[in-house]
């Protein structure tokens, strides 16, 4: 018989992990689709892996084209800011007027899609 106590004694605990969202039907469907894809590739249909909806393809195409212009624009903005800071130190307010004019011109050209 156990003697009553005021202190709680730690008990050994087992580590049990139970998967939260196990769906055997979904797993079977994925296995079957992978098997069908392997069979189609074996038969010579090379475009099976890259078939997707038209929207996903459009997003992929749009993402690849916009990489260079953003980097170029960031470089131009950093150069303008650096020239504005050093120009203000050496020339004073005239450099700020030149910076305002150049940034306005850059914004105009960006809106017109020239740059």
C-alpha contacts under 8 A as a table, 3 or more apart, distances in Angstrom:
res1	aa1	res2	aa2	distance
5	X	8	X	7.43
19	X	22	X	5.98
23	X	26	X	5.40
23	X	27	X	6.37
24	X	27	X	5.04
24	X	28	X	6.15
25	X	28	X	5.14
25	X	29	X	6.25
26	X	29	X	5.07
26	X	30	X	6.23
27	X	30	X	5.14
27	X	31	X	6.24
28	X	31	X	5.09
28	X	32	X	6.20
29	X	32	X	5.12
29	X	33	X	6.17
30	X	33	X	5.16
30	X	34	X	6.11
31	X	34	X	5.18
31	X	35	X	6.16
32	X	35	X	5.02
32	X	36	X	6.18
33	X	36	X	5.04
33	X	37	X	6.13
34	X	37	X	5.07
34	X	38	X	6.20
35	X	38	X	5.11
35	X	39	X	6.26
36	X	39	X	5.05
36	X	40	X	6.19
37	X	40	X	5.09
37	X	41	X	6.16
37	X	48	X	6.67
37	X	49	X	7.54
38	X	41	X	5.18
38	X	42	X	6.10
39	X	42	X	5.00
39	X	43	X	6.21
40	X	43	X	5.01
40	X	44	X	6.49
40	X	45	X	5.58
40	X	46	X	7.94
40	X	48	X	7.20
41	X	44	X	5.23
41	X	45	X	5.15
41	X	46	X	5.76
41	X	48	X	6.94
42	X	45	X	7.47
45	X	48	X	6.30
46	X	49	X	7.48
47	X	50	X	5.80
47	X	51	X	6.62
48	X	51	X	5.74
52	X	56	X	6.60
52	X	57	X	6.81
53	X	56	X	5.50
53	X	57	X	6.48
54	X	57	X	5.11
54	X	58	X	6.16
55	X	58	X	5.08
55	X	59	X	6.33
56	X	59	X	5.19
56	X	60	X	6.30
57	X	60	X	5.08
57	X	61	X	6.25
58	X	61	X	5.15
58	X	62	X	6.14
59	X	62	X	5.11
59	X	63	X	6.09
60	X	63	X	5.28
60	X	64	X	6.49
61	X	64	X	5.49
61	X	65	X	6.67
62	X	65	X	5.54
62	X	66	X	6.67
63	X	66	X	5.80
63	X	67	X	7.21
64	X	67	X	6.27
65	X	68	X	7.46
66	X	69	X	6.10
66	X	70	X	6.81
67	X	70	X	5.95
67	X	71	X	6.81
68	X	71	X	5.39
68	X	72	X	6.29
69	X	72	X	5.04
69	X	73	X	6.10
70	X	73	X	5.09
70	X	74	X	6.17
71	X	74	X	5.13
71	X	75	X	6.26
72	X	75	X	5.12
72	X	76	X	6.36
73	X	76	X	5.13
73	X	77	X	6.23
74	X	77	X	5.12
74	X	78	X	6.12
75	X	78	X	5.18
75	X	79	X	6.20
76	X	79	X	5.15
76	X	80	X	6.19
77	X	80	X	5.11
77	X	81	X	6.20
78	X	81	X	5.18
78	X	82	X	6.15
79	X	82	X	5.11
79	X	83	X	6.11
80	X	83	X	5.14
80	X	84	X	6.04
80	X	99	X	6.96
80	X	102	X	7.93
80	X	103	X	7.67
81	X	84	X	4.98
81	X	85	X	6.21
81	X	99	X	7.93
82	X	85	X	5.26
82	X	86	X	6.21
83	X	86	X	5.26
83	X	87	X	5.60
83	X	99	X	7.91
84	X	87	X	5.02
84	X	88	X	5.94
84	X	95	X	6.01
84	X	96	X	6.23
84	X	99	X	5.74
85	X	88	X	5.21
85	X	89	X	6.36
86	X	89	X	5.06
86	X	90	X	6.28
87	X	90	X	5.20
87	X	91	X	5.38
87	X	92	X	6.77
87	X	95	X	4.98
87	X	96	X	7.62
88	X	91	X	5.34
88	X	92	X	4.34
88	X	93	X	6.19
88	X	94	X	7.46
88	X	95	X	5.26
88	X	96	X	6.42
89	X	92	X	5.98
91	X	94	X	6.24
91	X	95	X	6.00
92	X	95	X	5.98
92	X	96	X	7.38
93	X	96	X	5.13
93	X	97	X	6.56
94	X	97	X	5.18
94	X	98	X	6.33
95	X	98	X	5.03
95	X	99	X	6.06
96	X	99	X	4.93
96	X	100	X	6.11
97	X	100	X	5.10
97	X	101	X	6.21
98	X	101	X	5.14
98	X	102	X	6.11
99	X	102	X	5.11
99	X	103	X	6.00
100	X	103	X	5.25
100	X	104	X	6.09
101	X	104	X	5.19
101	X	105	X	6.17
102	X	105	X	5.05
102	X	106	X	6.09
103	X	106	X	4.96
103	X	107	X	6.10
104	X	107	X	5.11
104	X	108	X	6.17
105	X	108	X	5.07
105	X	109	X	6.20
106	X	109	X	5.14
106	X	110	X	6.10
107	X	110	X	5.02
107	X	111	X	6.19
108	X	111	X	5.16
108	X	112	X	6.27
109	X	112	X	5.05
109	X	113	X	6.15
109	X	114	X	5.42
109	X	115	X	6.12
110	X	113	X	4.98
110	X	114	X	6.17
110	X	115	X	5.60
111	X	114	X	7.82
